[in-house]
Amino acid sequence: MASLGQIIFWCLMVSIFVTAGLLVFILSVSFSVKGSQVSQDIVDSSDKWPIGNLGEDVILSCRFRTSTSDMELTSRVSIIWNMEGRSEVVYEYDKGTVQLTGQDPRFKKRTLLFSDAIGSGNASLLLRNVNLRDSGVYQCSVTAPRGSGTAIVNLRVAAYSAPTLELMNTTLTAVAARWFPKPNVTWLNANDTVLNKSITSFFNDSIGINKLISSLQVTQLGNYTCIIQNQLVKAVSLATITDNETSSRTSFSFVAAVAPRVLLPEWHVIGATASVSLWIYL
């Protein structure tokens, strides 16, 4: 029968082995997670949910980690863009040479990398003349001296344009040439109260793009806001009507903002603010 001393000795030995095993396990998991994070950080996108304007160009963002010593090593960088659900590549760059023999015919003569910026870690893709079929999930895969990785970019396609505002007598009219999907139009007064007496008409072209004309009967001087928005795009136009003796001076300002619903809580400004002053004689 083992003595009390032997029992204590073996209990201590078991405790030491168990503790050592736990430490090894924790360290291995820690290094594994750290290595995974480093791999994921090698390639990333600054805009994972871009919105392309139908018929215009869009940039699919992709960057990879580099350093000063890598600046001239473009011959050691490989970049492949793929689209989910398509077997052929969207674009391929392999060690200083563009490889388009296996390119998807849908993207021929419509894609381009910024070759002068590859050495600084820019693997972004320029996609020209965006169409509705371009909507989808894109993968940017990069192999570089500092490692390899993949970034995911979700491209949505819409049609949107800045509305023009015009005041004729007491009718304030907003006209927007191209919107898709079909938007909602809301008019507000200076107190942000919804005005329900506006009239909005939509006119569709052969591919379903909407032109809209929305009119509001102005009952008093002040600020009026026209909001045009769908699930992808929001446009805000502000008209200020002030009285100057026998004339009415109106100034219009427009700012366009875009945000995917749910995925991002804030609106992202993509347009520029412009103002025009007009003299309207009543």
SULTA-V839566 format. One record per residue. N is the residue number from 1. RES is the residue in one small letter. PSI is psi in whole degrees, -180 to 180 (999 if undefined). Layout:
n=N res=RES psi=PSI
n=N res=RES psi=PSI
This chain:
n=1 res=m psi=133
n=2 res=a psi=142
n=3 res=s psi=168
n=4 res=l psi=-36
n=5 res=g psi=-42
n=6 res=q psi=-40
n=7 res=i psi=-45
n=8 res=i psi=-41
n=9 res=f psi=-50
n=10 res=w psi=-32
n=11 res=c psi=-42
n=12 res=l psi=-41
n=13 res=m psi=-43
n=14 res=v psi=-43
n=15 res=s psi=-41
n=16 res=i psi=-46
n=17 res=f psi=-42
n=18 res=v psi=-45
n=19 res=t psi=-43
n=20 res=a psi=-42
n=21 res=g psi=-42
n=22 res=l psi=-41
n=23 res=l psi=-44
n=24 res=v psi=-42
n=25 res=f psi=-46
n=26 res=i psi=-43
n=27 res=l psi=-40
n=28 res=s psi=-40
n=29 res=v psi=-42
n=30 res=s psi=-47
n=31 res=f psi=-34
n=32 res=s psi=-46
n=33 res=v psi=-42
n=34 res=k psi=-42
n=35 res=g psi=-39
n=36 res=s psi=-42
n=37 res=q psi=-41
n=38 res=v psi=-43
n=39 res=s psi=-41
n=40 res=q psi=-33
n=41 res=d psi=-13
n=42 res=i psi=-43
n=43 res=v psi=134
n=44 res=d psi=168
n=45 res=s psi=136
n=46 res=s psi=-12
n=47 res=d psi=94
n=48 res=k psi=-10
n=49 res=w psi=60
n=50 res=p psi=157
n=51 res=i psi=118
n=52 res=g psi=140
n=53 res=n psi=122
n=54 res=l psi=127
n=55 res=g psi=-6
n=56 res=e psi=-179
n=57 res=d psi=153
n=58 res=v psi=148
n=59 res=i psi=126
n=60 res=l psi=111
n=61 res=s psi=136
n=62 res=c psi=128
n=63 res=r psi=151
n=64 res=f psi=154
n=65 res=r psi=138
n=66 res=t psi=180
n=67 res=s psi=176
n=68 res=t psi=-38
n=69 res=s psi=-18
n=70 res=d psi=-8
n=71 res=m psi=-37
n=72 res=e psi=11
n=73 res=l psi=39
n=74 res=t psi=-23
n=75 res=s psi=-7
n=76 res=r psi=12
n=77 res=v psi=134
n=78 res=s psi=133
n=79 res=i psi=127
n=80 res=i psi=126
n=81 res=w psi=128
n=82 res=n psi=156
n=83 res=m psi=131
n=84 res=e psi=130
n=85 res=g psi=-5
n=86 res=r psi=133
n=87 res=s psi=-29
n=88 res=e psi=156
n=89 res=v psi=153
n=90 res=v psi=-43
n=91 res=y psi=145
n=92 res=e psi=133
n=93 res=y psi=121
n=94 res=d psi=105
n=95 res=k psi=53
n=96 res=g psi=-2
n=97 res=t psi=135
n=98 res=v psi=129
n=99 res=q psi=102
n=100 res=l psi=11
n=101 res=t psi=-30
n=102 res=g psi=23
n=103 res=q psi=142
n=104 res=d psi=126
n=105 res=p psi=-27
n=106 res=r psi=-27
n=107 res=f psi=6
n=108 res=k psi=134
n=109 res=k psi=20
n=110 res=r psi=0
n=111 res=t psi=151
n=112 res=l psi=137
n=113 res=l psi=158
n=114 res=f psi=84
n=115 res=s psi=-35
n=116 res=d psi=-17
n=117 res=a psi=-2
n=118 res=i psi=-40
n=119 res=g psi=-23
n=120 res=s psi=9
n=121 res=g psi=16
n=122 res=n psi=113
n=123 res=a psi=20
n=124 res=s psi=149
n=125 res=l psi=130
n=126 res=l psi=122
n=127 res=l psi=117
n=128 res=r psi=154
n=129 res=n psi=62
n=130 res=v psi=137
n=131 res=n psi=172
n=132 res=l psi=-30
n=133 res=r psi=-14
n=134 res=d psi=-12
n=135 res=s psi=135
n=136 res=g psi=-170
n=137 res=v psi=127
n=138 res=y psi=147
n=139 res=q psi=127
n=140 res=c psi=109
n=141 res=s psi=127
n=142 res=v psi=134
n=143 res=t psi=118
n=144 res=a psi=170
n=145 res=p psi=-29
n=146 res=r psi=3
n=147 res=g psi=-171
n=148 res=s psi=161
n=149 res=g psi=179
n=150 res=t psi=136
n=151 res=a psi=144
n=152 res=i psi=131
n=153 res=v psi=126
n=154 res=n psi=106
n=155 res=l psi=127
n=156 res=r psi=147
n=157 res=v psi=131
n=158 res=a psi=175
n=159 res=a psi=131
n=160 res=y psi=151
n=161 res=s psi=153
n=162 res=a psi=131
n=163 res=p psi=153
n=164 res=t psi=144
n=165 res=l psi=143
n=166 res=e psi=139
n=167 res=l psi=119
n=168 res=m psi=114
n=169 res=n psi=-112
n=170 res=t psi=19
n=171 res=t psi=121
n=172 res=l psi=123
n=173 res=t psi=134
n=174 res=a psi=132
n=175 res=v psi=125
n=176 res=a psi=128
n=177 res=a psi=-32
n=178 res=r psi=119
n=179 res=w psi=138
n=180 res=f psi=135
n=181 res=p psi=168
n=182 res=k psi=128
n=183 res=p psi=171
n=184 res=n psi=149
n=185 res=v psi=130
n=186 res=t psi=135
n=187 res=w psi=139
n=188 res=l psi=152
n=189 res=n psi=-171
n=190 res=a psi=-22
n=191 res=n psi=11
n=192 res=d psi=26
n=193 res=t psi=133
n=194 res=v psi=132
n=195 res=l psi=117
n=196 res=n psi=6
n=197 res=k psi=15
n=198 res=s psi=158
n=199 res=i psi=124
n=200 res=t psi=132
n=201 res=s psi=142
n=202 res=f psi=142
n=203 res=f psi=118
n=204 res=n psi=141
n=205 res=d psi=-169
n=206 res=s psi=-21
n=207 res=i psi=12
n=208 res=g psi=11
n=209 res=i psi=135
n=210 res=n psi=129
n=211 res=k psi=136
n=212 res=l psi=146
n=213 res=i psi=121
n=214 res=s psi=128
n=215 res=s psi=144
n=216 res=l psi=131
n=217 res=q psi=118
n=218 res=v psi=126
n=219 res=t psi=-14
n=220 res=q psi=166
n=221 res=l psi=160
n=222 res=g psi=-161
n=223 res=n psi=140
n=224 res=y psi=135
n=225 res=t psi=132
n=226 res=c psi=123
n=227 res=i psi=122
n=228 res=i psi=124
n=229 res=q psi=147
n=230 res=n psi=-163
n=231 res=q psi=-8
n=232 res=l psi=-35
n=233 res=v psi=142
n=234 res=k psi=127
n=235 res=a psi=134
n=236 res=v psi=127
n=237 res=s psi=136
n=238 res=l psi=126
n=239 res=a psi=129
n=240 res=t psi=121
n=241 res=i psi=117
n=242 res=t psi=155
n=243 res=d psi=136
n=244 res=n psi=89
n=245 res=e psi=-114
n=246 res=t psi=5
n=247 res=s psi=164
n=248 res=s psi=124
n=249 res=r psi=127
n=250 res=t psi=139
n=251 res=s psi=137
n=252 res=f psi=137
n=253 res=s psi=146
n=254 res=f psi=138
n=255 res=v psi=133
n=256 res=a psi=138
n=257 res=a psi=148
n=258 res=v psi=139
n=259 res=a psi=135
n=260 res=p psi=139
n=261 res=r psi=145
n=262 res=v psi=-49
n=263 res=l psi=-38
n=264 res=l psi=133
n=265 res=p psi=-21
n=266 res=e psi=161
n=267 res=w psi=141
n=268 res=h psi=123
n=269 res=v psi=127
n=270 res=i psi=-11
n=271 res=g psi=-174
n=272 res=a psi=149
n=273 res=t psi=134
n=274 res=a psi=146
n=275 res=s psi=143
n=276 res=v psi=134
n=277 res=s psi=132
n=278 res=l psi=148
n=279 res=w psi=119
n=280 res=i psi=123
n=281 res=y psi=122
n=282 res=l psi=999
